[in-house]
Every structure is written in C-alpha cells, then in structure tokens.
Amino acid sequence: MTRQLLTDNVFLTCVPAEKYKTGFFSAQMTVPLSQETAALNALLVNVLSRGTSRCPDLQALGRELDLLYGARLGPSVRRSGENQIFGFAASCIEDRYVLTGESLLEPLTRLLGDTLCDPLLTDGHLNPAYVESERENLADLIRSIINDKRAYAGQRLREEMCRAEPYGVSRVGSAEAAEAITTEMLDAHYRALLPQARLELFYCGSAPEDQVCGAFREALSALPREGHLEPAVTTRRPAPEQCRLVTEEMDVTQGKLCIGFRSDSSDVPASMLMNTMYGGGSNSKLFLNVREKLSLCYYAGSSYDRRKGVLLVSSGIEPGNYDPAVEEIMAQLDALKRGEWEEWELTGAKSSIRNDLRTIKDSPAAQEDFLICQAAAGGTETLEELSASIEAVTPERIAAAAQAVHPDTIYFLKGKEAK
C-alpha cells in the first residue's frame, strides 16, 4: 500500500490486489463537520451525481456505465471523528478480464472526475431541478430516521451529549438546514469548496500504480486548487461531574436506553479491547449478563470511537426496567474496572477484533473506509500494526482503560404512558 501527494492537497492511496476481479476507485473530500455545512455537502454530492456536461442525466450516465461493462458509480457521505467525508465511489471489472483488450480504468476515472469537476450546469449554475428534487430527498431521508427508533435514540444521545461539539452533528445535517438550501447557496458553496477541500483518492486493484496516477491526473486536470481547507483534529472532552439525564416520550412500546461515556485514556488498543469485552459482541458482559442472565433488556451492546474517546451503550428495555438496567450496565463496567473477567473473555475479545481486522482486507470498500478515515485523522497505522498492538494488550491495561471511562449522558426514549 502506498499513499502519495498527487497534486496540491490531493492524495492518492493505492492498494495493490490481484485477488479481485473488479477495481475499486474513490474520490472523497474531507472537511470539518459542522452544522452549517453538513447538509450542504450531503446535498452537493447527490446533485453532482445526477449528471455531467457530457452525460447530463441519469439515463446518459447509465448508458456510459453500461459501455464500461456494467461499471458502477455513486455518491457517499460519512463521518470520521469530527470530519465529514463525502464524494464518489466507483468499480469496474479489471482490464485483464476485458475480452476486447481495452482499458476501462481511464474512462471510469474520467467519468469520476467529470462528476466532481464538470457537473451539468444551467445558465452557468448547478441545475435547479436537480437541486430541488435532491433537497426534498435529503430532507425526507433525514426525517425518516425517526422510523428506526434504535438509530434515532443513538443519534439523539450524540446530539445531547455533544451538543456543543461537531461530534454531535449528523453526517447529513438537519432536515431544517436541508430544506433551507437554495440553488444559489449550493452553487456558491460548491465553487468555494472545490478549490480548497482535501481530496483523498483511492484505488484497489491490479493496475500498475503509474497507470493509476496518470489516469487520476488526467481525470482531475480541471480541478481548481486555491487554498487549503484541512480536516479537523478531533478533540476529546472530559465527562461532567454529574451525569445528565435526557428523557423523551414517543408512541413506542419498547423503551430505548442509551448511555454515553467519555474516556480520557490514550491507550487505544486497550480501550478497543475493553469495549469488546464490555458490549462489543455476543460474548460481552452486557449481552451475557444484562440481556441473557438477568433479562433486563431485549438487546444491549456498546461501540467505541477510538478517535473521539466516546463509548456509547445502546439497549432496548421495558420502561419498568429502567432503574435496574442502568444499575446493571454500570455494574458491568465497574467489573471491568476491577479486572473481574475470565480468561476466555479476553481471548475471545482479541480473536473477535483480529477477525474483524482480517475481514477488512477481504473487501476493497472496507479497506477504503479504513484508510480514508485514517487519513482524515492524520493516522498512518496499518491494519497489521493495529492487529499487533491489540495482541500485545495486557489485562492490567484493559482495567486501566476501563477506569478511564466516565458516564456523561443518559438518554431514555419511553412510551407516553410509561411512568
């Protein structure tokens, strides 16, 4: 794997791979996440994906992709720490499998470049019809999260816990912000953003690196470069002295209990293992004790953001089980702080993370996500290095990592009839 500066604030990561029959391409802008621009950026990539000057609509884009033996190209929006990452991903069969002997790498990267740098314009501006329809689609998408109460509760926890931080902003912004976007606003944002944003390019496949570099350079020859908008450095904050409680009522039968913790540990491998043992799988303490043994919830699990140092617990409970569920969730964390676990729990957690990291190498898209998010955070650690650091973690380090975790906010979504 190599990562090189292709041109001003444009980086290309190449992952050589002979085992895949398709090549995977990606072009992603990485900018600080903010409430003011999150919806603008999410809307922008959807509008840009509707057509280019050469392929002005989805039908024309589809024909172009069909000519490339069913290649694929689509927008993506994600978050990593306190950065928003958005752009386009594409894939096509490797040139060695094209019976006519033609190369698909150059025409697909050209189409990728056109989507980013040469969109369909109307009177010199982004197409108003595309902006209007995609604005409605984005607002509907944002509002639809309320239909998934588990995801909604998790989002509400992050919003409340990190209400004064970029981390509390949704990856696609708010519905209100999306609905307020006009064609003029989006067009001005695009023209200001394109010359400055960090652009991360990615390729996974068997093509020679010099061919990939040449294809991207040609495809992005029209990319303006003026100034630098660097990714944000994700910052950690301490937990408050008193844990906050946020309660929301809705027409639900199953309560959603989410608890947010903050960690001040700098030992990332130990914190990852601690989270896996706490609630990161079916052999975790939360699953085996809170769910299986005590039947206090329908599901219980935890996730850990190693860049932000935030640990989030998510569970579904009967409203009447609120107090014992909270008590037991906290008790299982206290057990980790005291170093109370069986050897098989640690062995299983290491094996789980090892398998997860190994699985990433089986998917070009997963490798792209890992490496692009690494680049956004300024990290250089490889999958192999991260796996080795996990294996080296001792029980004492896990207990210390647990001791660095402190509760910040409890969010409880309950039914209107619940007391």
ChimeraX attribute file (.defattr): number of C-alpha atoms within 10 A of each C-alpha:
attribute: neighborCount
match mode: 1-to-1
recipient: residues
	/A:1	10
	/A:2	9
	/A:3	16
	/A:4	12
	/A:5	12
	/A:6	17
	/A:7	14
	/A:8	15
	/A:9	18
	/A:10	19
	/A:11	18
	/A:12	22
	/A:13	23
	/A:14	23
	/A:15	21
	/A:16	16
	/A:17	17
	/A:18	13
	/A:19	9
	/A:20	15
	/A:21	15
	/A:22	20
	/A:23	23
	/A:24	23
	/A:25	27
	/A:26	26
	/A:27	27
	/A:28	24
	/A:29	24
	/A:30	26
	/A:31	25
	/A:32	22
	/A:33	27
	/A:34	20
	/A:35	18
	/A:36	12
	/A:37	18
	/A:38	27
	/A:39	27
	/A:40	23
	/A:41	27
	/A:42	25
	/A:43	25
	/A:44	23
	/A:45	21
	/A:46	24
	/A:47	25
	/A:48	25
	/A:49	24
	/A:50	23
	/A:51	23
	/A:52	23
	/A:53	14
	/A:54	15
	/A:55	20
	/A:56	16
	/A:57	15
	/A:58	13
	/A:59	12
	/A:60	15
	/A:61	21
	/A:62	16
	/A:63	12
	/A:64	18
	/A:65	19
	/A:66	12
	/A:67	12
	/A:68	20
	/A:69	12
	/A:70	14
	/A:71	18
	/A:72	18
	/A:73	20
	/A:74	17
	/A:75	21
	/A:76	15
	/A:77	19
	/A:78	17
	/A:79	21
	/A:80	25
	/A:81	22
	/A:82	25
	/A:83	25
	/A:84	29
	/A:85	29
	/A:86	26
	/A:87	27
	/A:88	23
	/A:89	21
	/A:90	20
	/A:91	26
	/A:92	20
	/A:93	21
	/A:94	19
	/A:95	19
	/A:96	15
	/A:97	12
	/A:98	13
	/A:99	7
	/A:100	8
	/A:101	9
	/A:102	11
	/A:103	16
	/A:104	20
	/A:105	22
	/A:106	16
	/A:107	16
	/A:108	24
	/A:109	23
	/A:110	18
	/A:111	21
	/A:112	26
	/A:113	24
	/A:114	23
	/A:115	27
	/A:116	25
	/A:117	21
	/A:118	19
	/A:119	22
	/A:120	23
	/A:121	15
	/A:122	11
	/A:123	6
	/A:124	8
	/A:125	15
	/A:126	21
	/A:127	20
	/A:128	17
	/A:129	12
	/A:130	18
	/A:131	23
	/A:132	16
	/A:133	12
	/A:134	20
	/A:135	27
	/A:136	14
	/A:137	16
	/A:138	21
	/A:139	21
	/A:140	14
	/A:141	13
	/A:142	18
	/A:143	14
	/A:144	12
	/A:145	14
	/A:146	13
	/A:147	9
	/A:148	9
	/A:149	17
	/A:150	19
	/A:151	14
	/A:152	16
	/A:153	23
	/A:154	20
	/A:155	18
	/A:156	20
	/A:157	25
	/A:158	22
	/A:159	17
	/A:160	19
	/A:161	26
	/A:162	17
	/A:163	13
	/A:164	10
	/A:165	19
	/A:166	20
	/A:167	24
	/A:168	20
	/A:169	23
	/A:170	21
	/A:171	24
	/A:172	27
	/A:173	23
	/A:174	18
	/A:175	18
	/A:176	12
	/A:177	17
	/A:178	25
	/A:179	16
	/A:180	12
	/A:181	16
	/A:182	15
	/A:183	17
	/A:184	13
	/A:185	11
	/A:186	21
	/A:187	20
	/A:188	13
	/A:189	15
	/A:190	19
	/A:191	13
	/A:192	12
	/A:193	20
	/A:194	18
	/A:195	18
	/A:196	19
	/A:197	22
	/A:198	24
	/A:199	25
	/A:200	26
	/A:201	26
	/A:202	26
	/A:203	29
	/A:204	25
	/A:205	24
	/A:206	20
	/A:207	20
	/A:208	10
	/A:209	17
	/A:210	8
	/A:211	12
	/A:212	22
	/A:213	18
	/A:214	12
	/A:215	19
	/A:216	24
	/A:217	17
	/A:218	14
	/A:219	21
	/A:220	19
	/A:221	13
	/A:222	13
	/A:223	17
	/A:224	14
	/A:225	16
	/A:226	14
	/A:227	13
	/A:228	13
	/A:229	17
	/A:230	16
	/A:231	21
	/A:232	19
	/A:233	15
	/A:234	18
	/A:235	13
	/A:236	14
	/A:237	13
	/A:238	14
	/A:239	20
	/A:240	12
	/A:241	9
	/A:242	9
	/A:243	15
	/A:244	16
	/A:245	13
	/A:246	14
	/A:247	10
	/A:248	14
	/A:249	13
	/A:250	13
	/A:251	10
	/A:252	14
	/A:253	14
	/A:254	18
	/A:255	27
	/A:256	28
	/A:257	27
	/A:258	27
	/A:259	26
	/A:260	27
	/A:261	21
	/A:262	24
	/A:263	26
	/A:264	18
	/A:265	16
	/A:266	13
	/A:267	16
	/A:268	19
	/A:269	20
	/A:270	25
	/A:271	28
	/A:272	24
	/A:273	27
	/A:274	26
	/A:275	27
	/A:276	26
	/A:277	29
	/A:278	27
	/A:279	26
	/A:280	24
	/A:281	20
	/A:282	14
	/A:283	18
	/A:284	24
	/A:285	27
	/A:286	29
	/A:287	25
	/A:288	17
	/A:289	17
	/A:290	26
	/A:291	20
	/A:292	16
	/A:293	10
	/A:294	13
	/A:295	15
	/A:296	24
	/A:297	23
	/A:298	16
	/A:299	16
	/A:300	28
	/A:301	24
	/A:302	22
	/A:303	18
	/A:304	23
	/A:305	17
	/A:306	17
	/A:307	17
	/A:308	19
	/A:309	25
	/A:310	25
	/A:311	23
	/A:312	24
	/A:313	23
	/A:314	21
	/A:315	28
	/A:316	23
	/A:317	23
	/A:318	18
	/A:319	21
	/A:320	13
	/A:321	13
	/A:322	18
	/A:323	10
	/A:324	13
	/A:325	24
	/A:326	17
	/A:327	11
	/A:328	16
	/A:329	22
	/A:330	15
	/A:331	15
	/A:332	19
	/A:333	24
	/A:334	16
	/A:335	15
	/A:336	22
	/A:337	19
	/A:338	14
	/A:339	17
	/A:340	13
	/A:341	13
	/A:342	8
	/A:343	9
	/A:344	10
	/A:345	16
	/A:346	20
	/A:347	12
	/A:348	17
	/A:349	23
	/A:350	21
	/A:351	14
	/A:352	18
	/A:353	19
	/A:354	18
	/A:355	12
	/A:356	12
	/A:357	18
	/A:358	14
	/A:359	12
	/A:360	16
	/A:361	15
	/A:362	12
	/A:363	14
	/A:364	22
	/A:365	20
	/A:366	14
	/A:367	20
	/A:368	24
	/A:369	18
	/A:370	17
	/A:371	22
	/A:372	24
	/A:373	21
	/A:374	16
	/A:375	19
	/A:376	26
	/A:377	18
	/A:378	12
	/A:379	11
	/A:380	11
	/A:381	12
	/A:382	13
	/A:383	17
	/A:384	12
	/A:385	10
	/A:386	15
	/A:387	19
	/A:388	13
	/A:389	13
	/A:390	21
	/A:391	16
	/A:392	12
	/A:393	18
	/A:394	12
	/A:395	18
	/A:396	12
	/A:397	18
	/A:398	25
	/A:399	21
	/A:400	19
	/A:401	25
	/A:402	25
	/A:403	18
	/A:404	18
	/A:405	23
	/A:406	21
	/A:407	21
	/A:408	24
	/A:409	24
	/A:410	21
	/A:411	23
	/A:412	24
	/A:413	25
	/A:414	24
	/A:415	18
	/A:416	12
	/A:417	11
	/A:418	13
	/A:419	7
